[in-house]
Amino acid sequence: MTKQPIIAAQLYTLRDYAKTQDDLLKTLEKVKAIGYDCVQISGVGPYDAHALRDKLDELNMTVCVTHTSLDRLVNETDDLIAHHKLLDIKYAGLGYYEFKTLDDCKAFLEKIKPMSKKLRDNGIKFVYHNHAHEFVKLEGGVRPMDYILEHTTPEEMGILADMFWLQAGGVSPVKFVTDNADRLDIVHFKDMKYSLDRTQLMAAIYDGNMDYDAIYDAVVKAGVEYIAVEQDSCYDRCPFDELKLSRDNIKNRLGV
C-alpha cells in the first residue's frame, strides 16, 4: 500500500500571530484545533526551544522542517544541529537565495556544500525551497535550478518544491515532481487564482485553478514524506480560516 504524505501547516502563513513565544505557543494550539498535527517552523519570532518542545509534546505535534537564514546555516551549524535534534527535526531548509548570474549559482554551492555535509553527518538533510526566479534563463540559456541540480547530489541538497512557484515560473509541477523524485522529501502546497484585473493571487488548496488532483498523485508516487500547506498572502481572509479551508478541502477531496 502506498504511504500517504503527512499534511503539515507552514507557520509562515501565520507569522503575524507568532511574533512572540507566547503567541507562537497559542498559535500551535489553534493549528492543532483546525486539523494539523505537524508544522513547519518558518517566519516566527524568537522562542526557547525547550518551551517549544514541551508544547509540541503536550499537543502531540511534530515539526517537519525549518527555514533558516543562510548565515545561520553556514556560520552557526553546530547550534542549528543541536536545535534540530532537540526538536526532532530531520530537515533544515533555506527559503530563498538570489540567483542573477551563473557566478551566483557557483557561490551558492561553495557556501552550502560544507554545511550540508556537516548536517548530513548528524542525521539532518539540507533542503532548498524554490520560488520562480530559479527558472529564469541566464547566460547560455541556463536556469539556476538546472545548474544547482546538475552540480549537487540528492544527498547534498534536497528540493522543498513549492507548487505555486513552479507554476508561476512556467514549470509543470507534475513534471518537476516526477523528474526530481529523488530530491523531494517535503513540498509546499498553495493554490493559484486570478482576479478580474488579472492579478495573480494565492489561494487555499482547491480554492484556485491548479490541478491538485494530478499534483497530489505525482507527489505520492514520488514518495514525498510531508506536504506543508502555505499561503504567503491571505488578502481579506483570516490566515487561520485559509489554513482550515485548505485542510478540510484536502481531507474531503483526497481523503488525507
Contacts in CASP RR format, 6 or more apart in sequence:
PFRMAT RR
TARGET T0000
AUTHOR 0000-0000-0000
METHOD contacts of the structure
MODEL  1
MTKQPIIAAQLYTLRDYAKTQDDLLKTLEKVKAIGYDCVQISGVGPYDAH
ALRDKLDELNMTVCVTHTSLDRLVNETDDLIAHHKLLDIKYAGLGYYEFK
TLDDCKAFLEKIKPMSKKLRDNGIKFVYHNHAHEFVKLEGGVRPMDYILE
HTTPEEMGILADMFWLQAGGVSPVKFVTDNADRLDIVHFKDMKYSLDRTQ
LMAAIYDGNMDYDAIYDAVVKAGVEYIAVEQDSCYDRCPFDELKLSRDNI
KNRLGV
2 220 0 8 1.000
2 221 0 8 1.000
3 223 0 8 1.000
4 220 0 8 1.000
4 256 0 8 1.000
5 187 0 8 1.000
5 219 0 8 1.000
5 220 0 8 1.000
5 223 0 8 1.000
5 224 0 8 1.000
5 225 0 8 1.000
5 226 0 8 1.000
5 227 0 8 1.000
5 256 0 8 1.000
6 37 0 8 1.000
6 38 0 8 1.000
6 64 0 8 1.000
6 225 0 8 1.000
6 226 0 8 1.000
6 227 0 8 1.000
7 36 0 8 1.000
7 38 0 8 1.000
7 226 0 8 1.000
7 227 0 8 1.000
7 229 0 8 1.000
7 247 0 8 1.000
7 250 0 8 1.000
7 256 0 8 1.000
8 36 0 8 1.000
8 38 0 8 1.000
8 39 0 8 1.000
8 40 0 8 1.000
8 64 0 8 1.000
8 226 0 8 1.000
8 227 0 8 1.000
8 228 0 8 1.000
8 229 0 8 1.000
9 31 0 8 1.000
9 36 0 8 1.000
9 38 0 8 1.000
9 39 0 8 1.000
9 40 0 8 1.000
9 228 0 8 1.000
9 229 0 8 1.000
9 243 0 8 1.000
9 247 0 8 1.000
10 39 0 8 1.000
10 40 0 8 1.000
10 42 0 8 1.000
10 188 0 8 1.000
10 228 0 8 1.000
10 229 0 8 1.000
10 230 0 8 1.000
11 18 0 8 1.000
11 24 0 8 1.000
11 27 0 8 1.000
11 31 0 8 1.000
11 39 0 8 1.000
11 40 0 8 1.000
11 41 0 8 1.000
11 42 0 8 1.000
11 43 0 8 1.000
11 44 0 8 1.000
12 40 0 8 1.000
12 42 0 8 1.000
12 43 0 8 1.000
12 67 0 8 1.000
12 230 0 8 1.000
12 232 0 8 1.000
13 229 0 8 1.000
13 230 0 8 1.000
13 231 0 8 1.000
13 232 0 8 1.000
13 234 0 8 1.000
13 239 0 8 1.000
13 242 0 8 1.000
13 243 0 8 1.000
14 27 0 8 1.000
14 31 0 8 1.000
14 239 0 8 1.000
14 240 0 8 1.000
14 243 0 8 1.000
15 42 0 8 1.000
15 43 0 8 1.000
15 44 0 8 1.000
16 239 0 8 1.000
17 23 0 8 1.000
17 26 0 8 1.000
17 27 0 8 1.000
17 30 0 8 1.000
17 239 0 8 1.000
17 240 0 8 1.000
18 24 0 8 1.000
18 27 0 8 1.000
18 43 0 8 1.000
18 44 0 8 1.000
18 45 0 8 1.000
19 44 0 8 1.000
19 45 0 8 1.000
20 45 0 8 1.000
20 46 0 8 1.000
21 45 0 8 1.000
21 46 0 8 1.000
21 47 0 8 1.000
21 48 0 8 1.000
21 51 0 8 1.000
21 52 0 8 1.000
24 44 0 8 1.000
24 45 0 8 1.000
24 47 0 8 1.000
24 52 0 8 1.000
25 51 0 8 1.000
25 52 0 8 1.000
25 55 0 8 1.000
28 39 0 8 1.000
28 55 0 8 1.000
28 56 0 8 1.000
28 59 0 8 1.000
28 61 0 8 1.000
29 59 0 8 1.000
30 240 0 8 1.000
31 39 0 8 1.000
31 61 0 8 1.000
31 240 0 8 1.000
31 243 0 8 1.000
32 59 0 8 1.000
32 61 0 8 1.000
34 240 0 8 1.000
34 243 0 8 1.000
34 244 0 8 1.000
34 247 0 8 1.000
35 244 0 8 1.000
35 247 0 8 1.000
36 61 0 8 1.000
36 229 0 8 1.000
36 243 0 8 1.000
36 247 0 8 1.000
37 60 0 8 1.000
37 61 0 8 1.000
37 62 0 8 1.000
38 61 0 8 1.000
38 62 0 8 1.000
38 63 0 8 1.000
38 64 0 8 1.000
38 226 0 8 1.000
39 61 0 8 1.000
39 62 0 8 1.000
39 63 0 8 1.000
39 64 0 8 1.000
40 63 0 8 1.000
40 64 0 8 1.000
40 65 0 8 1.000
40 66 0 8 1.000
40 67 0 8 1.000
40 186 0 8 1.000
40 228 0 8 1.000
40 230 0 8 1.000
41 63 0 8 1.000
41 65 0 8 1.000
41 66 0 8 1.000
41 67 0 8 1.000
41 87 0 8 1.000
41 89 0 8 1.000
42 66 0 8 1.000
42 67 0 8 1.000
42 95 0 8 1.000
43 67 0 8 1.000
49 83 0 8 1.000
49 86 0 8 1.000
49 87 0 8 1.000
50 86 0 8 1.000
52 87 0 8 1.000
53 86 0 8 1.000
53 87 0 8 1.000
55 61 0 8 1.000
56 62 0 8 1.000
56 63 0 8 1.000
56 87 0 8 1.000
62 88 0 8 1.000
63 87 0 8 1.000
63 88 0 8 1.000
63 89 0 8 1.000
64 89 0 8 1.000
64 90 0 8 1.000
64 91 0 8 1.000
64 186 0 8 1.000
64 225 0 8 1.000
64 226 0 8 1.000
64 228 0 8 1.000
65 89 0 8 1.000
65 90 0 8 1.000
65 91 0 8 1.000
65 92 0 8 1.000
65 93 0 8 1.000
65 127 0 8 1.000
65 160 0 8 1.000
65 186 0 8 1.000
65 226 0 8 1.000
65 228 0 8 1.000
66 84 0 8 1.000
66 89 0 8 1.000
66 91 0 8 1.000
66 92 0 8 1.000
66 93 0 8 1.000
67 93 0 8 1.000
67 94 0 8 1.000
67 95 0 8 1.000
67 129 0 8 1.000
68 80 0 8 1.000
68 92 0 8 1.000
68 93 0 8 1.000
68 94 0 8 1.000
69 94 0 8 1.000
70 94 0 8 1.000
70 97 0 8 1.000
70 111 0 8 1.000
70 112 0 8 1.000
72 79 0 8 1.000
72 80 0 8 1.000
73 80 0 8 1.000
73 92 0 8 1.000
73 93 0 8 1.000
73 94 0 8 1.000
73 112 0 8 1.000
73 115 0 8 1.000
73 126 0 8 1.000
74 111 0 8 1.000
74 112 0 8 1.000
74 115 0 8 1.000
77 115 0 8 1.000
77 118 0 8 1.000
77 119 0 8 1.000
80 92 0 8 1.000
80 119 0 8 1.000
81 118 0 8 1.000
81 119 0 8 1.000
81 122 0 8 1.000
81 124 0 8 1.000
84 90 0 8 1.000
84 92 0 8 1.000
84 124 0 8 1.000
85 122 0 8 1.000
85 124 0 8 1.000
89 124 0 8 1.000
90 123 0 8 1.000
90 124 0 8 1.000
90 125 0 8 1.000
91 124 0 8 1.000
91 125 0 8 1.000
91 126 0 8 1.000
91 127 0 8 1.000
91 160 0 8 1.000
91 185 0 8 1.000
91 186 0 8 1.000
92 119 0 8 1.000
92 124 0 8 1.000
92 125 0 8 1.000
92 126 0 8 1.000
92 127 0 8 1.000
93 126 0 8 1.000
93 127 0 8 1.000
93 128 0 8 1.000
93 129 0 8 1.000
93 160 0 8 1.000
94 112 0 8 1.000
94 126 0 8 1.000
94 127 0 8 1.000
94 128 0 8 1.000
94 129 0 8 1.000
95 128 0 8 1.000
95 129 0 8 1.000
95 160 0 8 1.000
96 129 0 8 1.000
96 131 0 8 1.000
97 104 0 8 1.000
97 108 0 8 1.000
97 128 0 8 1.000
98 104 0 8 1.000
98 133 0 8 1.000
99 105 0 8 1.000
99 108 0 8 1.000
99 133 0 8 1.000
99 134 0 8 1.000
99 136 0 8 1.000
99 138 0 8 1.000
99 144 0 8 1.000
100 138 0 8 1.000
101 138 0 8 1.000
101 139 0 8 1.000
102 138 0 8 1.000
102 139 0 8 1.000
102 142 0 8 1.000
102 147 0 8 1.000
104 144 0 8 1.000
105 138 0 8 1.000
105 144 0 8 1.000
105 147 0 8 1.000
105 148 0 8 1.000
105 151 0 8 1.000
108 148 0 8 1.000
109 148 0 8 1.000
109 151 0 8 1.000
109 152 0 8 1.000
112 126 0 8 1.000
112 128 0 8 1.000
112 156 0 8 1.000
112 157 0 8 1.000
113 152 0 8 1.000
113 156 0 8 1.000
115 126 0 8 1.000
116 126 0 8 1.000
116 156 0 8 1.000
116 157 0 8 1.000
117 156 0 8 1.000
119 125 0 8 1.000
119 126 0 8 1.000
120 126 0 8 1.000
120 155 0 8 1.000
120 156 0 8 1.000
125 155 0 8 1.000
125 158 0 8 1.000
125 185 0 8 1.000
126 156 0 8 1.000
126 157 0 8 1.000
126 158 0 8 1.000
127 157 0 8 1.000
127 158 0 8 1.000
127 159 0 8 1.000
127 160 0 8 1.000
127 185 0 8 1.000
127 186 0 8 1.000
128 148 0 8 1.000
128 157 0 8 1.000
128 158 0 8 1.000
128 159 0 8 1.000
128 160 0 8 1.000
129 159 0 8 1.000
129 160 0 8 1.000
129 162 0 8 1.000
129 188 0 8 1.000
130 145 0 8 1.000
130 159 0 8 1.000
130 160 0 8 1.000
130 161 0 8 1.000
130 162 0 8 1.000
130 165 0 8 1.000
130 166 0 8 1.000
131 162 0 8 1.000
131 165 0 8 1.000
131 168 0 8 1.000
132 165 0 8 1.000
132 166 0 8 1.000
132 168 0 8 1.000
132 169 0 8 1.000
132 170 0 8 1.000
133 144 0 8 1.000
134 143 0 8 1.000
134 144 0 8 1.000
134 145 0 8 1.000
134 148 0 8 1.000
135 143 0 8 1.000
135 144 0 8 1.000
135 145 0 8 1.000
135 166 0 8 1.000
135 169 0 8 1.000
135 170 0 8 1.000
135 171 0 8 1.000
136 143 0 8 1.000
136 144 0 8 1.000
137 143 0 8 1.000
138 144 0 8 1.000
148 157 0 8 1.000
149 159 0 8 1.000
149 180 0 8 1.000
149 183 0 8 1.000
154 182 0 8 1.000
154 183 0 8 1.000
157 183 0 8 1.000
158 183 0 8 1.000
158 184 0 8 1.000
158 185 0 8 1.000
159 180 0 8 1.000
159 183 0 8 1.000
159 184 0 8 1.000
160 185 0 8 1.000
160 186 0 8 1.000
160 187 0 8 1.000
160 188 0 8 1.000
161 173 0 8 1.000
161 176 0 8 1.000
161 177 0 8 1.000
161 180 0 8 1.000
161 183 0 8 1.000
161 184 0 8 1.000
161 187 0 8 1.000
161 188 0 8 1.000
162 187 0 8 1.000
162 188 0 8 1.000
162 190 0 8 1.000
162 230 0 8 1.000
163 173 0 8 1.000
163 187 0 8 1.000
163 188 0 8 1.000
163 189 0 8 1.000
163 190 0 8 1.000
163 210 0 8 1.000
163 212 0 8 1.000
163 215 0 8 1.000
164 188 0 8 1.000
164 190 0 8 1.000
164 191 0 8 1.000
164 192 0 8 1.000
164 202 0 8 1.000
164 210 0 8 1.000
165 188 0 8 1.000
166 172 0 8 1.000
166 173 0 8 1.000
166 176 0 8 1.000
167 173 0 8 1.000
167 192 0 8 1.000
167 210 0 8 1.000
168 192 0 8 1.000
168 200 0 8 1.000
173 210 0 8 1.000
173 215 0 8 1.000
173 218 0 8 1.000
174 211 0 8 1.000
174 214 0 8 1.000
174 215 0 8 1.000
174 218 0 8 1.000
177 184 0 8 1.000
177 187 0 8 1.000
177 215 0 8 1.000
177 218 0 8 1.000
177 219 0 8 1.000
177 222 0 8 1.000
177 224 0 8 1.000
178 218 0 8 1.000
178 221 0 8 1.000
178 222 0 8 1.000
180 222 0 8 1.000
181 221 0 8 1.000
181 222 0 8 1.000
181 223 0 8 1.000
184 219 0 8 1.000
184 222 0 8 1.000
184 223 0 8 1.000
184 224 0 8 1.000
185 224 0 8 1.000
185 225 0 8 1.000
185 226 0 8 1.000
186 224 0 8 1.000
186 225 0 8 1.000
186 226 0 8 1.000
186 227 0 8 1.000
186 228 0 8 1.000
187 219 0 8 1.000
187 224 0 8 1.000
187 226 0 8 1.000
187 227 0 8 1.000
187 228 0 8 1.000
188 227 0 8 1.000
188 228 0 8 1.000
188 229 0 8 1.000
188 230 0 8 1.000
189 205 0 8 1.000
189 212 0 8 1.000
189 215 0 8 1.000
189 227 0 8 1.000
189 228 0 8 1.000
189 229 0 8 1.000
189 230 0 8 1.000
189 246 0 8 1.000
189 250 0 8 1.000
190 202 0 8 1.000
190 203 0 8 1.000
190 204 0 8 1.000
190 205 0 8 1.000
190 229 0 8 1.000
190 230 0 8 1.000
190 231 0 8 1.000
190 232 0 8 1.000
190 246 0 8 1.000
191 202 0 8 1.000
191 203 0 8 1.000
191 204 0 8 1.000
191 205 0 8 1.000
191 206 0 8 1.000
191 207 0 8 1.000
191 208 0 8 1.000
191 209 0 8 1.000
191 210 0 8 1.000
191 212 0 8 1.000
191 246 0 8 1.000
192 200 0 8 1.000
192 201 0 8 1.000
192 202 0 8 1.000
192 203 0 8 1.000
192 208 0 8 1.000
192 209 0 8 1.000
192 210 0 8 1.000
193 201 0 8 1.000
193 203 0 8 1.000
193 207 0 8 1.000
193 208 0 8 1.000
193 209 0 8 1.000
194 200 0 8 1.000
194 201 0 8 1.000
194 209 0 8 1.000
195 201 0 8 1.000
201 233 0 8 1.000
201 235 0 8 1.000
202 231 0 8 1.000
202 232 0 8 1.000
202 233 0 8 1.000
202 234 0 8 1.000
203 231 0 8 1.000
204 231 0 8 1.000
204 242 0 8 1.000
204 243 0 8 1.000
204 245 0 8 1.000
204 246 0 8 1.000
204 249 0 8 1.000
205 212 0 8 1.000
205 229 0 8 1.000
205 245 0 8 1.000
205 246 0 8 1.000
205 249 0 8 1.000
205 250 0 8 1.000
206 212 0 8 1.000
206 246 0 8 1.000
206 249 0 8 1.000
206 250 0 8 1.000
206 253 0 8 1.000
207 245 0 8 1.000
207 246 0 8 1.000
207 249 0 8 1.000
212 253 0 8 1.000
213 253 0 8 1.000
213 254 0 8 1.000
216 227 0 8 1.000
216 254 0 8 1.000
219 227 0 8 1.000
229 243 0 8 1.000
229 246 0 8 1.000
229 247 0 8 1.000
229 250 0 8 1.000
231 239 0 8 1.000
231 242 0 8 1.000
231 243 0 8 1.000
231 246 0 8 1.000
234 242 0 8 1.000
250 256 0 8 1.000
END
